[in-house]
Amino acid sequence: MSLKSANLQRARAAKNDEFYTQYDDVRKECDLYRSHFFNKIIYCNCDNADSAFVKYFTELKAAGQIRDVWFSGGRGGDDFRGCASIAKLQQADIVVTNPPFSLFREFIDLLIQYDKKFLIIGNMNAIAYKQTFHLIRTGRVHTGYTYPKAFMQPTGELKKFGNICWFTNIAVTRKNKMCIPHNQYSGHESCYPKYDNADAINVNKVKEIPTDYTGVMGVPITFLLNHDSDKFEILGMDKDFTTNHSGVKLNNKPLYRRIFIRNRHTVAANDDRLLKIAA
Ligand SMILES: C[S@@+](CC[C@H](N)C(=O)[O-])C[C@H]1O[C@@H](n2cnc3c(N)ncnc32)[C@H](O)[C@@H]1O
């Protein structure tokens, strides 16, 4: 890559990092973790004094709800990877922030490396990053409750997004919105065709996941937003299962990225049925 295009790429990434979270979005999500925050040191390591996160936690501190709030980073502040920031990270209890989009992988890796509790904003596409996907699949990280829809730009204008969520390793209690019970594979096989390059059926929408299918299903990555690990087993990303180790295809047409899952209950019920037949 030429120096000019590398500089351009850096400038573009830096521009995409300057989106500020609105106070109401912070409050709506963070209020749901108040018991977890109690008496803790909260560290906002990509924030300066103007941040909505800092404002929210300063209020909680004044109300005696948290031990302290620390911040550093933001434009011109400490690098979250630097010694000063890492020294604070080690002493803090929970990291709560919206990190730069361009450094999300590095950011989450650091939190895992230092074994920190966290509640952070990220792009839903981060679900597909190898490390994030592994953490979600193994139940160590999950998405939060709400979806911030707009962020403030340095110009003072709001920019809307439709693909932003929270990621956390703090327990969340989820209302199960998955699967409408009348979605049946049996009798509707043509709605769920098998891929050209994988032994799995295609499900186009999370709400269309059939309740009676015992085999492997390919579902959109948004499945993970309301994932119930008691009900479904996540097997992996589509390219881990396709014969050519790339994305799934239907009638020779590539589809958007899929996650491969299996319904734990139907698999167990089918095993019981087979055992009875065999007996
Ligand atoms: C998406 S913005 C969010 C800012 C703030 N956390 C908020 O929610 O309003 C990410 C911020 O991280 C800052 N940033 C970029 N690289 C950073 C780094 N290496 N260490 C700390 N902060 C960084 C950016 O300047 C930017 O202000």
The ligand as an SDF file (V2000), in Angstrom:
LIG
                    3D

 27 29  0  0  0  0  0  0  0  0999 V2000
  -16.8550    6.1240   19.0210 C   0  0  0  0  0  0  0  0  0  0  0  0
  -16.0340    7.4290   19.8730 S   0  0  0  0  0  0  0  0  0  0  0  0
  -16.9000    7.4380   21.3710 C   0  0  0  0  0  0  0  0  0  0  0  0
  -16.4590    8.4700   22.3360 C   0  0  0  0  0  0  0  0  0  0  0  0
  -17.0960    8.3000   23.7220 C   0  0  0  0  0  0  0  0  0  0  0  0
  -16.6900    7.0400   24.3090 N   0  0  0  0  0  0  0  0  0  0  0  0
  -18.5970    8.3300   23.6020 C   0  0  0  0  0  0  0  0  0  0  0  0
  -19.2260    7.2740   23.6960 O   0  0  0  0  0  0  0  0  0  0  0  0
  -19.1570    9.4050   23.3720 O   0  0  0  0  0  0  0  0  0  0  0  0
  -14.5040    6.6780   20.2530 C   0  0  0  0  0  0  0  0  0  0  0  0
  -13.4950    7.6200   20.8890 C   0  0  0  0  0  0  0  0  0  0  0  0
  -12.2700    6.9400   21.1530 O   0  0  0  0  0  0  0  0  0  0  0  0
  -11.2070    7.8070   20.8650 C   0  0  0  0  0  0  0  0  0  0  0  0
  -10.0230    7.0060   20.5410 N   0  0  0  0  0  0  0  0  0  0  0  0
   -9.5330    6.6900   19.3300 C   0  0  0  0  0  0  0  0  0  0  0  0
   -8.4440    5.9250   19.4520 N   0  0  0  0  0  0  0  0  0  0  0  0
   -8.2550    5.7670   20.7890 C   0  0  0  0  0  0  0  0  0  0  0  0
   -7.2730    5.0850   21.5560 C   0  0  0  0  0  0  0  0  0  0  0  0
   -6.3050    4.4020   20.9610 N   0  0  0  0  0  0  0  0  0  0  0  0
   -7.3470    5.1340   22.9030 N   0  0  0  0  0  0  0  0  0  0  0  0
   -8.3540    5.8100   23.5150 C   0  0  0  0  0  0  0  0  0  0  0  0
   -9.3130    6.4870   22.8410 N   0  0  0  0  0  0  0  0  0  0  0  0
   -9.2500    6.4630   21.4910 C   0  0  0  0  0  0  0  0  0  0  0  0
  -11.6750    8.6310   19.6990 C   0  0  0  0  0  0  0  0  0  0  0  0
  -10.9700    9.8350   19.6370 O   0  0  0  0  0  0  0  0  0  0  0  0
  -13.1440    8.8020   20.0230 C   0  0  0  0  0  0  0  0  0  0  0  0
  -13.3750    9.9690   20.7470 O   0  0  0  0  0  0  0  0  0  0  0  0
  1  2  1  0
  2  3  1  0
  2 10  1  0
  3  4  1  0
  4  5  1  0
  5  6  1  0
  5  7  1  0
  7  8  2  0
  7  9  1  0
 10 11  1  0
 11 12  1  0
 11 26  1  0
 12 13  1  0
 13 14  1  0
 13 24  1  0
 14 15  1  0
 14 23  1  0
 15 16  2  0
 16 17  1  0
 17 18  1  0
 17 23  2  0
 18 19  1  0
 18 20  2  0
 20 21  1  0
 21 22  2  0
 22 23  1  0
 24 25  1  0
 24 26  1  0
 26 27  1  0
M  CHG  2   2   1   9  -1
M  END
$$$$
